[in-house]
Amino acid sequence: LIEIHAAALNRADLLQRQGTYPSPKGCPPWMGLEVAGKVIQVGNAVTRWKVGDDVCALLGGGGYAEYVAVDECMVMPIPKGLSYVEAASLPEAYATCYLNLFIEGQYQPGQTLFFPAGASGLASVGIPMAKAFGAYVITSVLSAEIKEKIAHLGADVVIDSSCQDTVEVIKAEAEAGHPIDVAIDCLAGETI
């Protein structure tokens, strides 16, 4: 049981509020996918956490509350130096990017990452994370205006799909020595 000190707000919460993103079965129907706080009670089977631990957690919903009961596998320690507010932003985007880049994608320094939808919340975390670990990053956006807005993320190549052919740019990058090793695609469908 976590006493909640901060909860994050992300796109999924907004979609849930609009009624287009239902909570998974068995989860509370109200918003709140990411929280940070203090463990105030643990069950007999809990082995990783103790009362008093500062933690953040990823939920299926229900984080906009005073307390939340959550499976210990969905809980993470708060890194030293982070406040509850900062830590509440970690579970969804940061953990998702880390999981997909390093565990699922088995990324190795120096490889090329393709991360379409460069203006998405996930890309705003994933592009700088990948760059910090030595990736060559290719992303795509829908317009020159968006391309300018995400320049600070540091992608090596930003494809403006309003005037560039994504497939042709990716082929040219492969020929120039940057074939895609890992892709984190939030768009799927024809894009992938």
KOLPABA-10156 format. One line per 4 residues: their letters; for each residue x, y, z of C-alpha. Coordinates in steps of 0.25 Angstrom, whole numbers. Each point is the difference from the previous one (the first is absolute). Layout:
A> X/Y/Z ~ ... $
//
This chain:
LIEI> 0/0/0 ~ 6/13/-4 ~ -4/14/5 ~ 0/8/-12 $
HAAA> 8/14/1 ~ 0/3/-15 ~ -7/-5/-13 ~ 4/2/-14 $
LNRA> -9/5/-12 ~ 3/-7/-13 ~ -8/-2/-13 ~ -6/-13/4 $
DLLQ> -6/7/12 ~ -6/11/-9 ~ -5/-11/-10 ~ -6/-7/12 $
RQGT> -7/13/5 ~ -6/1/-14 ~ -5/-14/1 ~ 8/-6/-11 $
YPSP> 10/-7/8 ~ -6/-10/10 ~ 7/-5/12 ~ 5/-15/-1 $
KGCP> -9/-10/6 ~ 0/0/15 ~ 6/14/1 ~ -7/13/6 $
PWMG> -7/7/-11 ~ 5/14/4 ~ 13/6/-6 ~ 14/-1/5 $
LEVA> 10/-9/-6 ~ 13/5/7 ~ 2/3/15 ~ 11/2/10 $
GKVI> -1/-1/15 ~ 3/-8/12 ~ -2/-14/3 ~ -9/-1/12 $
QVGN> -4/-14/1 ~ 5/-13/-7 ~ -7/-14/-1 ~ 7/-13/5 $
AVTR> 4/-4/-14 ~ 7/13/-3 ~ 16/-1/0 ~ 5/12/-7 $
WKVG> -6/11/8 ~ -2/4/14 ~ -8/11/8 ~ 7/13/-2 $
DDVC> 6/-2/-14 ~ -2/12/-9 ~ -5/-6/-14 ~ -6/3/-13 $
ALLG> -10/-10/-7 ~ -7/-2/-13 ~ -15/-3/2 ~ -11/-4/-9 $
GGGY> -8/12/5 ~ -4/5/13 ~ 12/9/4 ~ -8/12/2 $
AEYV> -3/-4/14 ~ 7/1/14 ~ 4/-15/0 ~ 2/-11/-9 $
AVDE> 2/-15/1 ~ 9/-5/-11 ~ 8/-13/-3 ~ 14/1/4 $
CMVM> 5/-3/-14 ~ -6/13/-5 ~ 8/9/11 ~ 13/6/-2 $
PIPK> 10/7/10 ~ 1/15/-2 ~ 14/4/-4 ~ 8/8/9 $
GLSY> -2/15/-1 ~ -14/-1/-6 ~ -12/6/6 ~ -13/-7/0 $
VEAA> -5/9/-11 ~ 12/-3/-9 ~ -1/-15/4 ~ -15/-1/-4 $
SLPE> 4/3/-15 ~ 9/-12/0 ~ -8/-13/-1 ~ -8/2/-13 $
AYAT> 9/7/-10 ~ 14/-3/6 ~ -2/-14/4 ~ -7/-3/-14 $
CYLN> 11/6/-8 ~ 11/-7/9 ~ -7/-14/-1 ~ -2/1/-15 $
LFIE> 13/6/-4 ~ 9/-9/9 ~ -8/-12/4 ~ -9/-3/-12 $
GQYQ> 9/7/-10 ~ 13/-4/5 ~ 6/13/-4 ~ 15/1/0 $
PGQT> 8/13/0 ~ 3/5/-14 ~ -13/-7/-6 ~ -11/8/-8 $
LFFP> -13/2/6 ~ -13/4/-8 ~ -10/7/9 ~ -12/5/-9 $
AGAS> -9/10/6 ~ 11/9/5 ~ -9/10/6 ~ -7/-11/9 $
GLAS> 2/0/15 ~ 7/-13/-1 ~ 10/5/-10 ~ 2/12/8 $
VGIP> 6/-9/10 ~ 6/-11/-9 ~ 8/8/-10 ~ 8/7/11 $
MAKA> 1/-13/8 ~ 6/-7/-13 ~ 9/11/-3 ~ 6/0/14 $
FGAY> 3/-15/-2 ~ 7/3/-14 ~ -11/-3/-10 ~ -1/6/-14 $
VITS> -15/4/0 ~ -10/2/-11 ~ -14/5/2 ~ -11/5/-8 $
VLSA> -10/11/2 ~ -12/6/-8 ~ 5/14/-3 ~ 11/10/-1 $
EIKE> -6/7/12 ~ 1/-13/9 ~ 14/-3/-5 ~ 4/13/5 $
KIAH> -7/-2/14 ~ 7/-13/2 ~ 14/5/-4 ~ 5/0/15 $
LGAD> -2/-15/1 ~ 12/-2/-8 ~ -4/-10/-10 ~ 10/-2/-11 $
VVID> -10/0/-11 ~ -14/5/0 ~ -9/-4/-11 ~ -11/10/-4 $
SSCQ> -10/-9/-6 ~ -8/12/-6 ~ 12/1/-10 ~ 9/-12/1 $
DTVE> -3/-15/-3 ~ 3/-7/13 ~ 4/-13/-7 ~ 10/8/-9 $
VIKA> 7/7/11 ~ 1/-13/8 ~ 6/-7/-12 ~ 10/12/-2 $
EAEA> 4/-1/14 ~ 2/-15/-1 ~ 9/2/-12 ~ 8/11/8 $
GHPI> 3/-10/11 ~ -12/2/9 ~ -9/-12/-2 ~ -11/-1/10 $
DVAI> 3/-10/12 ~ -11/3/9 ~ -14/7/-2 ~ -9/5/10 $
DCLA> -13/3/-7 ~ -12/6/6 ~ -7/1/-13 ~ 0/-14/-6 $
GETI> -9/-4/-11 ~ 5/4/-14 ~ 11/9/6 ~ 8/-12/6 $
//
